[in-house]
């Protein structure tokens, strides 16, 4: 079981995050606990990291359930006050979280990792890409500015939902071919990458992060089907803009700008169900 002392021991002495760490055996949702912590902790105690061995009410995007046996996943939420450059562009925190996780998988496993727009982390398996992790962002706004944010993250380490429990291919790092993984080492590596990119944002730098996030999108150049709140869009994902909006060219040539939606790659199983968000 993860514990605050062990987590803190693996952080750099000058790390900017996390300041406060809580670890639990079983919780409803790490995001729920982090929301409470943000409301009660003094500013100097932030950012706050909350981990859990098991979530009984974990969820992904659109309130979907998150399913993982106890101890089989890395489950955490990070609550923070965003740097000024993030206050009006919250998608930047999604870029930070996904890029940091991709870099962590690159350095701790032999797996090839990629990103399905906007926040699903995939690894390549013998049968194709499969989801091993996802990111969920929650925040509070005041007069058009983000005043606090929670980054929720769930990584399938040693177990994944069995088909046909999900229409979307799901896997875990070890099931995809990674050797035995120490979750504490995985978390240490991930937090160091969080810290690196968070410092970049504190310094007002976003260009490198955006370029890195964009370069890891396996969605670009693919034919996709996107389910939005009121529509289903089919076409080629041609690019993303600086806000993170996906640019899709329909077969008729019409360009659609998609700010959010469930994306599936045409020719692969439906990829619209979340299973790896904190």
C-alpha positions as CSV (number, residue, x, y, z in Angstrom):
1,X,0.0,0.0,0.0
2,X,1.3,3.5,-0.9
3,X,2.0,5.8,2.1
4,X,2.9,9.5,2.4
5,X,6.3,8.9,3.8
6,X,7.4,6.6,1.0
7,X,6.0,8.9,-1.6
8,X,7.7,12.0,-0.2
9,X,11.0,10.1,0.1
10,X,11.1,9.8,-3.7
11,X,10.5,13.4,-4.5
12,X,13.2,15.9,-5.3
13,X,14.1,18.2,-2.4
14,X,12.9,21.3,-4.3
15,X,9.8,19.7,-5.7
16,X,6.9,22.1,-6.1
17,X,4.3,19.4,-5.8
18,X,2.7,17.8,-3.9
19,X,2.9,19.7,-0.6
20,X,0.4,17.6,1.2
21,X,-0.1,13.8,0.7
22,X,-2.9,11.6,1.9
23,X,-3.1,7.8,1.2
24,X,-6.2,5.6,1.8
25,X,-7.1,2.0,1.5
26,X,-10.6,2.4,0.2
27,X,-12.5,5.6,-0.7
28,X,-15.6,6.6,-2.7
29,X,-13.5,8.7,-5.1
30,X,-10.2,10.5,-4.7
31,X,-11.6,13.4,-6.5
32,X,-14.4,13.8,-3.9
33,X,-11.8,13.8,-1.1
34,X,-9.6,16.2,-3.0
35,X,-12.5,18.6,-3.5
36,X,-13.0,18.7,0.3
37,X,-9.2,19.1,0.9
38,X,-9.1,22.1,-1.4
39,X,-11.9,23.7,0.6
40,X,-10.3,23.2,4.0
41,X,-6.5,23.3,3.5
42,X,-4.7,26.6,3.7
43,X,-3.1,27.8,0.5
44,X,0.4,26.9,1.7
45,X,-0.6,23.2,2.0
46,X,-1.3,23.0,-1.8
47,X,-1.0,21.2,-4.1
48,X,-2.5,18.2,-2.4
49,X,-2.2,14.6,-3.6
50,X,-4.7,11.9,-2.6
51,X,-4.1,8.2,-3.5
52,X,-6.3,5.2,-2.9
53,X,-5.9,1.4,-3.3
54,X,-9.5,1.1,-4.3
55,X,-12.4,3.4,-5.3
56,X,-15.9,2.2,-4.8
57,X,-17.5,5.1,-6.7
58,X,-14.7,6.1,-9.0
59,X,-15.7,7.7,-12.2
60,X,-14.5,8.9,-15.6
61,X,-15.9,11.4,-18.0
62,X,-19.7,11.9,-18.1
63,X,-20.0,10.2,-14.7
64,X,-19.0,6.8,-16.1
65,X,-17.9,4.2,-13.5
66,X,-14.2,3.4,-13.0
67,X,-13.6,-0.3,-12.3
68,X,-10.4,-1.8,-10.9
69,X,-9.6,-4.5,-8.3
70,X,-7.9,-3.3,-5.1
71,X,-4.2,-2.6,-5.5
72,X,-4.2,-3.2,-9.3
73,X,-4.2,0.4,-10.4
74,X,-2.5,3.7,-9.6
75,X,-5.4,5.9,-8.5
76,X,-4.9,9.5,-7.4
77,X,-6.1,13.0,-7.6
78,X,-4.0,16.2,-7.4
79,X,-5.7,19.4,-6.2
80,X,-4.1,22.7,-6.9
81,X,-4.4,26.5,-7.5
82,X,-3.5,26.9,-11.2
83,X,-0.7,29.2,-12.3
84,X,-2.0,32.4,-14.0
85,X,-1.3,31.1,-17.5
86,X,-3.7,28.2,-16.8
87,X,-6.5,30.3,-15.3
88,X,-8.1,30.9,-18.7
89,X,-6.9,27.8,-20.6
90,X,-7.7,24.8,-18.3
91,X,-7.0,22.3,-21.2
92,X,-3.3,23.0,-20.4
93,X,-3.7,20.9,-17.3
94,X,-4.9,18.0,-19.4
95,X,-1.8,18.4,-21.6
96,X,0.4,18.4,-18.5
97,X,-1.2,15.2,-17.1
98,X,-1.3,13.2,-20.3
99,X,2.2,14.2,-21.4
100,X,3.7,13.4,-18.0
101,X,2.0,10.0,-18.0
102,X,3.2,9.2,-21.5
103,X,6.8,10.2,-20.6
104,X,6.5,8.0,-17.5
105,X,5.4,5.0,-19.5
106,X,8.2,5.6,-22.0
107,X,10.9,5.6,-19.2
108,X,9.5,2.8,-17.0
109,X,8.3,0.3,-19.5
110,X,9.2,-1.0,-23.0
111,X,5.7,-0.2,-24.2
112,X,4.8,2.2,-27.0
113,X,2.3,4.7,-25.7
114,X,0.1,7.2,-27.5
115,X,-2.8,9.6,-26.8
116,X,-6.3,9.4,-28.1
117,X,-7.7,13.0,-28.1
118,X,-8.1,14.5,-25.7
119,X,-7.2,12.5,-22.6
120,X,-7.0,8.7,-23.0
121,X,-3.6,7.1,-22.7
122,X,-3.2,4.0,-24.9
123,X,-0.5,1.4,-25.3
124,X,0.1,-0.8,-28.3
125,X,-0.7,-4.5,-27.9
126,X,-0.5,-7.4,-30.4
127,X,-4.1,-6.7,-31.4
128,X,-3.8,-2.9,-31.6
129,X,-4.1,0.1,-29.4
130,X,-5.8,-0.4,-26.0
131,X,-6.5,2.1,-23.2
132,X,-4.5,1.7,-20.0
133,X,-5.2,5.1,-18.4
134,X,-7.3,8.2,-18.5
135,X,-7.4,11.7,-17.0
136,X,-10.3,13.6,-15.6
137,X,-10.2,17.4,-14.9
138,X,-12.5,19.2,-12.6
139,X,-12.4,22.9,-11.6
140,X,-14.1,25.9,-10.1
141,X,-14.6,29.2,-12.0
142,X,-14.9,32.7,-10.8
143,X,-15.5,35.6,-13.3
144,X,-14.2,33.5,-16.1
145,X,-11.0,32.3,-14.4
146,X,-10.1,28.9,-13.1
147,X,-9.5,29.3,-9.3
148,X,-8.9,25.7,-8.4
149,X,-8.5,22.4,-10.3
150,X,-8.4,18.7,-9.6
151,X,-6.5,16.3,-12.0
152,X,-7.8,12.8,-11.5
153,X,-5.8,9.9,-12.9
154,X,-6.3,6.2,-13.1
155,X,-3.7,3.8,-14.5
156,X,-4.4,0.1,-15.0
157,X,-1.2,-1.4,-13.8
158,X,-1.9,-5.2,-13.4
159,X,-5.6,-5.7,-14.3
160,X,-8.2,-4.4,-16.8
161,X,-11.9,-4.9,-17.4
162,X,-12.6,-8.1,-19.2
163,X,-14.4,-8.1,-22.5
164,X,-17.3,-7.7,-23.1
165,X,-17.5,-5.5,-20.0
166,X,-16.4,-2.7,-22.2
167,X,-16.8,-2.0,-25.9
168,X,-13.5,-0.1,-25.8
169,X,-10.3,-2.3,-25.8
170,X,-8.8,-2.0,-22.3
171,X,-5.5,-3.3,-21.0
172,X,-3.0,-2.9,-18.2
173,X,0.7,-2.1,-18.4
174,X,1.7,-5.6,-17.3
175,X,-0.9,-7.3,-19.5
176,X,0.4,-5.3,-22.5
177,X,3.9,-6.7,-21.9
178,X,5.6,-4.5,-19.3
179,X,7.6,-6.4,-16.7
180,X,6.4,-6.3,-13.1
181,X,5.8,-2.7,-12.1
182,X,6.4,-1.1,-8.7
183,X,3.5,1.3,-8.3
184,X,5.5,3.5,-6.0
185,X,8.3,3.9,-8.5
186,X,5.7,4.6,-11.2
187,X,4.2,7.3,-9.1
188,X,7.6,8.8,-8.2
189,X,8.5,9.0,-11.9
190,X,5.1,10.5,-12.8
191,X,5.2,13.1,-10.0
192,X,8.6,14.2,-11.2
193,X,7.3,14.8,-14.7
194,X,4.3,16.6,-13.2
195,X,6.7,18.8,-11.3
196,X,8.8,19.6,-14.4
197,X,5.8,20.6,-16.5
198,X,4.1,22.5,-13.6
199,X,7.3,24.6,-13.3
200,X,7.1,25.4,-17.0
201,X,3.5,26.6,-16.6
202,X,4.5,28.7,-13.5
203,X,7.1,30.4,-15.7
204,X,4.4,31.2,-18.3
205,X,5.6,28.6,-20.9
206,X,3.1,26.6,-22.8
207,X,4.5,26.2,-26.3
208,X,6.7,23.2,-25.6
209,X,3.9,21.4,-23.7
210,X,1.4,22.0,-26.4
211,X,3.8,20.8,-29.1
212,X,4.6,17.7,-27.1
213,X,1.0,16.9,-26.4
214,X,0.1,17.4,-30.1
215,X,2.9,15.1,-31.3
216,X,1.6,12.2,-29.2
217,X,-1.9,12.3,-30.6
218,X,-2.5,9.1,-32.5
219,X,-5.9,10.5,-33.5
220,X,-4.5,12.9,-36.0
221,X,-4.6,11.7,-39.6
222,X,-7.2,9.1,-38.7
223,X,-10.8,8.7,-39.8
224,X,-12.8,9.1,-36.7
225,X,-16.4,9.1,-35.4
226,X,-17.2,11.5,-32.6
227,X,-20.2,11.5,-30.4
228,X,-21.0,14.9,-29.0
229,X,-23.9,16.1,-26.9
230,X,-26.2,16.6,-29.8
231,X,-24.4,15.1,-32.9
232,X,-22.3,12.4,-34.4
233,X,-19.5,13.6,-36.6
234,X,-17.6,11.4,-39.1
235,X,-14.4,12.5,-40.9
236,X,-10.7,12.9,-40.8
237,X,-9.0,14.3,-37.7
238,X,-6.7,16.7,-39.4
239,X,-5.2,18.8,-36.5
240,X,-5.8,20.5,-33.1
241,X,-5.6,24.2,-32.5
242,X,-3.9,26.0,-29.6
243,X,-6.9,25.6,-27.3
244,X,-6.9,21.8,-27.8
245,X,-9.9,21.8,-30.1
246,X,-10.0,18.9,-32.6
247,X,-10.3,19.9,-36.2
248,X,-12.2,17.4,-38.3
249,X,-12.8,17.4,-42.1
250,X,-16.0,15.7,-43.0
251,X,-16.3,13.7,-46.3
252,X,-18.1,16.7,-47.8
253,X,-15.1,18.9,-47.1
254,X,-16.8,20.8,-44.3
255,X,-14.5,21.6,-41.4
256,X,-15.9,20.9,-37.9
257,X,-14.3,22.3,-34.7
258,X,-14.9,19.8,-31.8
259,X,-14.2,21.0,-28.3
260,X,-15.4,17.8,-26.5
261,X,-16.7,14.4,-27.4
262,X,-16.2,10.7,-27.4
263,X,-13.8,9.7,-30.2
264,X,-13.6,6.3,-31.9
265,X,-11.2,5.4,-34.6
266,X,-13.1,4.0,-37.6
267,X,-12.1,0.4,-38.3
268,X,-11.4,-0.3,-34.6
269,X,-13.8,-1.2,-31.8
270,X,-15.8,1.6,-30.3
271,X,-13.6,3.7,-28.0
272,X,-16.2,5.7,-26.3
273,X,-16.3,4.2,-22.8
274,X,-14.1,5.4,-20.0
275,X,-12.4,2.9,-17.7
276,X,-9.3,4.6,-16.5
277,X,-10.1,8.0,-15.0
278,X,-9.6,9.0,-11.3
